[in-house]
Amino acid sequence: MASLMENLIEVLEKESGEYENLLALSTRKTPVIVAGNLEELAKITDEEQIVVGRIGRLDAKRQEVFADIANVINKDVKTLKLSDLIEILKQRPEEQQKLAKVHDKLKTAVHEVQKVNGQNRTLIQNALEMVEFDVNMLQSMKAAPETANYNKGAYNTGAHMGVGAKGFDAKQ
């Protein structure tokens, strides 16, 4: 059981470290979103995907170790929570303290990542709304009414108000 607890604490510490890396990347991403620097945003997103992959592998390892611990203490792995395990470890205060500390650290890191990602999501939504507004403005300019301009032969030239020869070209 002691080695399983050490494995769990080690995996949780690594997972917490990766969430802190993810938090640093998410925090770095905020000013990039505000600046609209798409190249830098793509680089940061690629780095985030690498970190998320490592978190996924650590999470799978954590679940495996947690299942082993649940089998040893004869508890259902589906209902056993980390906070329950901390409570069960009253007889082992040193392990209980280590596990509680890493649990709190991980919980704080995950909460901070969620908070920063929520802010980034809002910024991206606002940027998308601005792009949509700009596109709508360009489209409405093209749909401006025709003028009543006639040429020498008394034919309507069909010119549109407010629209020059150049407009928004989506093909570029």
C-alpha positions in Angstrom: 0.0 0.0 0.0 2.8 2.4 0.8 4.4 2.1 -2.6 0.9 2.6 -4.2 0.5 5.8 -2.2 3.9 7.0 -3.2 3.1 6.3 -6.8 -0.2 8.2 -6.5 1.4 11.2 -4.8 4.2 11.2 -7.5 1.6 11.1 -10.4 -0.5 13.8 -8.8 2.6 16.0 -8.3 3.5 15.5 -12.0 -0.1 16.2 -13.1 -0.1 19.4 -10.9 3.1 20.5 -12.6 1.6 20.0 -16.0 -1.5 22.0 -15.1 0.8 24.8 -13.9 2.6 24.6 -17.3 -0.9 24.8 -18.9 -1.7 27.8 -16.7 1.4 29.6 -17.8 0.6 29.0 -21.5 -3.0 30.1 -21.0 -1.8 33.3 -19.2 0.7 33.9 -22.0 -2.1 33.5 -24.6 -4.3 36.3 -23.2 -2.3 39.3 -24.5 -1.7 37.4 -27.8 -5.5 37.1 -28.2 -6.0 40.8 -27.4 -3.3 41.8 -29.9 -4.8 39.5 -32.6 -1.4 37.8 -33.3 -2.6 34.6 -34.9 0.9 33.2 -35.6 1.8 33.4 -31.9 -1.6 32.1 -30.9 -1.1 29.0 -33.1 2.3 28.4 -31.5 0.9 28.6 -28.0 -2.0 26.4 -28.9 0.4 23.8 -30.3 2.4 23.9 -27.0 -0.9 23.5 -25.1 -1.8 20.4 -27.1 1.5 18.8 -26.1 0.9 19.6 -22.4 -2.7 18.4 -22.6 -1.4 15.1 -24.1 1.0 14.7 -21.1 -1.9 15.5 -18.7 -4.0 12.8 -20.4 -1.3 10.2 -20.0 -0.7 11.2 -16.3 -4.5 11.1 -15.7 -4.7 7.5 -17.1 -1.8 6.5 -14.9 -3.5 8.2 -11.9 -6.7 6.3 -12.5 -4.8 3.1 -12.8 -2.9 3.6 -9.5 -6.2 4.8 -7.8 -8.0 1.6 -9.0 -5.1 -0.5 -7.5 -5.5 1.4 -4.2 -9.3 1.0 -4.2 -8.8 -2.8 -4.6 -6.3 -3.0 -1.8 -8.5 -1.1 0.7 -11.6 -3.0 -0.7 -13.5 0.1 -1.8 -15.4 0.7 -5.1 -13.2 2.7 -7.4 -16.3 4.4 -8.9 -17.4 5.9 -5.6 -14.0 6.4 -4.0 -12.7 10.0 -4.2 -9.3 11.5 -3.4 -10.8 13.4 -0.4 -12.2 10.0 0.9 -8.7 8.5 0.6 -7.2 11.4 2.5 -9.7 10.7 5.3 -8.9 7.0 5.3 -5.2 7.8 5.8 -5.8 9.1 9.4 -3.5 6.3 10.7 -0.7 7.5 8.4 -0.5 11.3 9.1 2.7 11.7 6.9 1.1 10.2 3.8 -2.2 11.9 4.6 -0.5 15.3 4.8 1.5 14.7 1.5 -1.6 13.6 -0.3 -3.7 16.5 1.0 -1.1 19.0 0.0 -0.7 17.7 -3.5 -4.5 17.4 -3.8 -4.9 21.1 -2.8 -2.2 22.1 -5.2 -3.7 20.2 -8.1 -7.2 21.6 -7.3 -5.9 25.2 -7.2 -4.0 24.8 -10.5 -7.1 23.3 -12.3 -9.3 26.1 -11.0 -6.9 28.7 -12.2 -6.6 27.1 -15.6 -10.4 27.1 -15.9 -10.6 30.8 -14.8 -7.9 32.0 -17.4 -9.4 29.8 -20.1 -12.9 31.3 -19.4 -11.4 34.8 -19.8 -9.7 33.8 -23.0 -12.9 32.3 -24.3 -14.7 35.6 -23.7 -12.0 37.5 -25.5 -12.1 35.2 -28.5 -15.9 35.4 -28.6 -15.7 39.2 -28.6 -13.1 39.1 -31.4 -15.3 36.9 -33.4 -18.3 39.2 -32.9 -16.2 42.1 -34.2 -15.1 40.1 -37.2 -18.8 39.2 -37.9 -19.7 42.9 -37.5 -17.1 44.0 -40.0 -18.1 41.3 -42.5 -21.8 42.4 -42.1 -20.8 46.0 -42.7 -18.9 45.1 -45.9 -21.8 43.1 -47.1 -24.3 45.8 -46.4 -22.1 48.3 -48.3 -22.3 46.0 -51.4 -26.1 45.8 -51.0 -26.4 49.6 -51.1 -29.2 51.0 -53.4 -28.5 51.8 -57.0 -28.2 55.4 -58.0 -30.2 57.0 -60.8 -27.3 57.8 -63.0 -27.8 57.6 -66.7 -25.3 57.6 -69.6 -25.6 59.4 -72.9 -27.9 56.8 -74.4 -30.4 57.3 -71.5 -29.5 53.9 -70.0 -29.1 53.4 -66.2 -25.4 52.9 -65.3 -26.4 50.8 -62.2 -23.8 52.3 -59.9 -24.2 51.5 -56.2 -24.0 54.2 -53.6 -20.9 54.0 -51.2 -19.2 51.2 -53.1 -16.0 51.7 -55.0 -14.5 49.4 -57.5 -12.6 47.5 -54.8 -14.4 45.6 -52.0 -13.8 42.7 -49.8 -12.4 39.8 -51.7 -12.7 36.5 -49.8 -10.6 34.6 -52.4 -7.4 36.3 -51.4 
